[in-house]
């Protein structure tokens, strides 16, 4: 099967959806499928081997200029190709390209309008490449904000268009008016042009069926999967300190402030020398003040010697990071639809403590690899972490169960196999 998988780059940052798209495309290729992972906006960034094609459609610079001036909606292909080069896009990504919903309402609406939007030239070039160069049997869109492409793709190629849903509501809910209402209206219209949708969790199946207003039989569930190569068993020192890990983007919605507050409660009760909090993840300019405020509070509490930030880490560093911690917690303030960091921790035998919302309950219950606590509560989070700290046998049992379950049910190969089963329903043999 020939599959064109269209994925948006995230302006140079590690993005959970980009990571998931690349992992799935790689596993599909490994299974014998012909897959073109097609970046749009910017090149993708992944901590695994990048299997995307060496061309970016809907280049972020062109898309922005076309939104701001009618002149750029009619520029020649040679100039557009130059502005969509990796060198220009990487430069733009490093110089303040915004991924903040509050800055992108009009652009989100325009792209969603597809052939009726200001970026119709970009859509036509993508469709031309799909029709005349790659000729796929199926097109897979990374998220529903790209569903404005579906009408032209289906009309010109006569192939099914499937669409993942993997957290875009978080972005959409931050749009300012009047764009929020307009985007929701156009989105509910344009989802009719896609053949089906694939959600990463059962929670998100139910949520996005209602959010998008699609029939239940068009929304399918494929559990998230992770690449298992390299993941060993966590082996931190058996003696103090008890090391708590955080592995996610540094931003308010991921809940680092809650984890730091819980850590302070643990330190007060158990003594700071017996504890350590180690944090890793991408930090963007928008969230620098948030992180600086957290670290100022850490210093005010006198905990700077037992809290450290390792910055952004690649795959090998991530696996080493996981092997050095006793427990992982990313206490998101929103209902997380994926939870990739949970599966990565469990793949290394690290138990998790997560809030009881979003995809976390089904992941923890299906794997047996952690504890669930009341959301938005540093006290509940501290209690869950204390339970693991005080009971090494419980930690070991949860880690073992989680590791076995991920290797059995949540590998990249399992995700690819289940995705192909969905594809086969829509592709004529």
N, C-alpha and C positions, 0 to 999 in steps of 0.2 A: 504494500500500500504506500502511496506517495502522500505525505502529510505536510502541509504548510502550516507551521505553528508561529503565530504572530505575537511577539512579546515586547512590551514597552521597556526601554531602558530607564533608569531612575537617576540620571544626572550624576553618575559616578559613585553612587553609594550602593552598599550591599542592600538588596531589597529581597524580602522573603518570597515574593511572587517571582522575581527573576530567578532566584535560586531554585525554586520549585519547577519553573518552566524548563530550565536548563537540565535539571536532574531527570525530569520526565522525558525530554527529547533525547537525552543521552541513552536512557534505558530503552526507549523505543528503537533507536538505532541499533543498540546492542542486540535487540530481539530480532533484527533482520528487516526492519522497516526503513523506508527511504524518507527521511525527515529533513526539511529545511526549517531551521529555527530562525525566524526573520525578525531582526530588531527594528523597532521604530523609535523615533525621537532621539535616542542616544544609544551608543553601544551598551550592551548589558555588562554587568559586573558580577562575577560569580567566583566562589572559592573552590570550584571544581573545574575540570577541563571545560573550556568554553566551546560549545559545539555550534554556535550561531554562525550564519553566513557572513561573509566579509562585505556587507553592504547594509546601510541603514536607510530605510524608507521613512517618510514623514520626518525628515531631519528637524531637530528642535529649532534650529535657527530659522529655517524656511517657514516652519509652522508658525512661529512667533511673528515673523515679518509679514506673512500673509494675513495674519489676524489684525495687524496694526495698520496695514496700508494696502489698498487695492492694486497699487503698482506691482507689488511682489506676487500677485496672483497670476501674473502673465509674463513672468521672466523666463528667459530661455533655459533649456534643460542643462546646458553647460554650466551656467552660474549656479543653478540649483544643486547640481551634482557636487560642485566645489564646496558650497555651503553645507552640504550633507556629508562631507568627508570626515573620516575619523579624527583627523587632526583638528579641524574646526570644532567638531562636536565635543571632543575631549577638552579643548580650550574653553568652550562655553560652559561645560559642566563644572570646571574649576573656577569659574568667575561668576558665581552667583545665580546660575540657572535655578529658578524657583520650582519646587514641587509642592508648594503650599496651596491648598484649595482656595484660600481667600484671595490669592493672586490670579487664579486660573479659571474663574467662573465662566467668562465669555468664551475662552478657548475650549473649555470642556464642552460647552454647548455646541460650538461650531463643529468640532470634530464628531460629535455625536450625530449631527445632522448629515454627515456623510456627503453625498453628492450635492446636497443643498447648502453645505457649509463653505467657509472661506478656504478650506484646505482641499477642495475637490480636485485640484491639480495633483496633489499628493496621492489621493485615492486612485485617480486614473493611472498614475504611473505604477502603483502597486498592482492594480488589476491587470495592467498590460503585462507586467513581469510574470504574474501568476498564469495568465492565459497563454502567453507566447513563449515563455522560457521554462518555467518549472512544471506547469500542467499537473497540479495536484489532484488526487482523488477526493480529498477532504481538506477543509481549512479549519483550523482551531484558533480561536481568539483567546487571549490570555485573561481578559476580564470584560465585564459588560459595558464598560465605558468605550469599548471599541466596536460595539455592535452596530454603530452607524455605517461600518464598512460592509455589513452582511448583504444588504440589498443589491449593491452593485456586484459583489463577488458572486452571489448566487445567480444573478441575472446574466452575467457574462460567461461564467464557467460552468453553470449547471451542476454544481457539486454541493454536497451538504456543508453547512457552516455550523460548527459547534463552538460553544463559548464557556470558558471556565468562569466561576465566580469565587473569588478568594480574598475578600476583604475590602473591596472597593467602596462599600457603603460607608466605611469610616471616613474616606476622602469626601464622598458625596455629601455626607451630613454636615461637613464643615463649610460648604459653599454658602456664600452670602446671597441674600435676595437682591435683585429678582431672579438670579441665576438658579438658585436652589429649586424653586417651583418650576421654572422652565425646563431645567435638566430632567427633573423627575417626570414631567409630562412627555418630553421627547423620548426619554429612556423607555417608558412603558409602551410607547408606540413602536419604537425600533426593535424591541426584543421579539416582536412578532416575526422579524426577518431571519432570526436564527432558528435552526432546526431543533437544537436542544442545548441544555446547560449541564455543567458538571461542577458539583460542589465538593469541597475538601473534607467536610464533616457533616454528620446528620443534623447537627444544630443548624448549620448554614443552609442545608437543603430546605428545611422548614422556613427559616428566616427569609431567604432570598426568593422562595416561591411566592411569598406574600409581598415582599418588597418590590419585586419586578412585575408582579401580577401575571405570572405565567401558570399554565396548567401543571398540576403535580406530575403528570406523566412525561413532561419535558425536562424535568429537573432530576438528574442522576447523581448518585453518590459514588465517588472513588476516594477511598481513604488516602491521605497523604503518605508518601513513602520517602525514605532517605537512603542515600548511598552508604552501605555498611563497610566498605573497604577501609581499613585502617583503624576502625574502632575496636579497641581492646576492652579490658575490664578496668574500671576505675581502681586506682591503687594508692590513695592518699595515706599518709602516716596514720597508724592506728591510735597513736597518742595525740594529745592536744598540740596545736589548736584544731578545733572543728571548723572546717573551711566551707563557707557558703559561696556559691557562684551565681553570677548574673551574666547571661549571654544573650544580648539583644541590642537593638538600636537604643541609644540614649535619648529618651524623649519622655514627656510627662505621661503619655498614654501607655507606655510600657511599665510604668509603676516603680521605677527605681527609688523614688522618694519614699514609697511605702516600705520597700525592703530595707532601706537605711533606717527608717523609724523603728521597724521591727528588730533590726540588729542592735539598735541602742537599748531597747527593752531587754534583749538577751544579754547584752553586756552588763547592764545594771544588775541583772539577776544572777548571772553565772560568772561574771568577771571577765573583763576585756582580754586579758592574756590568753584565755582558753578559746578565743574565737578569732576568726578572720573572715572578712568579706572581700572577695575579689571580683572585679567588674570588668567586662570586656564588651565592646560593641562600637559601632560607628556613631560618631558625634558630629552633627552638622552645625553650621553657623547659627541657624535658627534656634537651636536648643542649647547653645553654649551658656547663656545666662542661667538657664534652668540647672545645668550641671554644676556651674560655679556656685550657685546658691546651695546645692546639696553639699558640696565639698566644704564650703564655709561653715555649714552646720556641723559637719563631721569634725572639723578642727575646733569649733567652739565646744564640742563635747569631749575633746581630748582623745578622739579615736583615730586620728590620722595615721598612727603607726600600725593599725590593724585593718585599715580599709585602703585598698589600692586599685587603681584604674590602669588596665593594660592596653587600652586603646583598641583600635580595630585590629582584628586578627584573621589570618587566613586559615585554610582547612587544617594544615598540619599543626599550627599553633592552637587551633580550636580543639583538636583531639587531645593534644597535650594538656590544654586547660581543663578539659573534662576529666582527664585522668588524675588531676591534682585536687579535686574538690570532693567533699562528702555529700553535698546536696545542692540542687539547683532550684532557683525560684525566680520567675519573671512575673510579678503580680500585676498583670495588665489591669487598667481601669476600664477597659472596654471589653466587650464579648469577643474574644479572639476566635476567628474562624479556622485557623490552621494549627498553630502550635508546633512548628517545625523544631524549635529549640527543645521542646519536651522530648520529641522522638530522638533527637541527637544525644541528649543526656542519657536517655534510657538505653540507647544503642551502646553506650559505654558503661552501662550498669550503674548510673548515677540516679538515685531516687529524686523525685521532684516534690515541691510543695506549691500548689497552685490554687488560685481563687476558683470557687465553684460557679463558673459561668462559661459561656461560649462552648468551645470544643473541648475544654479541659475535663469536664466530668466524663465524657465518653472515652477520652484517651486514657485517663487514669483508671477508670473502671474496666476498660478492655484489656489493659496491660497489667494492672495490679502493681504499677510502678511508682506510686506516690500517695500523697495525702491531699485532700481537698479542704479548703478553709473558707470562711466567710470573706466575700470580696470587700475591698476597700477598708480593711481592718488591720492595722499594724499589730494589734494585740492577738488576733486570731492567727496571723502569719507567724508571729513570734512563738506562739504555742505549738504550731505545727512543726516549726524548725526545732524547737526544744525537744519535741517527742523523738525526732530522729537523732538529735545530738545525744540524748540520754540513753538511747537503746541501739547499740551497734548491731545487734542481731536483727532488729527490725529494718535498719538501713540495708543490711546485706540481703534480707529476704526480698524487700521491695526492689532493690537493684537487680537481683537475679531474675525475678519475675518479669520486670520491665524489659530487660535485655533479651530474654527468651521470646517475649511477645513481639518485640520490634523485629527481631530476626525472622520470626514466623509470618507476621502479618503486615508489617509496615516497611518493607524494603522497597527500593526503587524498582526492582523487578516485579514485585507484586503490584505496584502502582501502574506500571506499564501494561501488565497483563490485563488488569481490570479496565484500563482506559481503552485498550484494543477491543475488548468485548463490547464497549459502548460504541466505538467507531463502526464495528461490524453490523450494528443494527441499522446504520444509516447509509452505508456505502453499498451500492449495488454490485454484486459479484458477477 
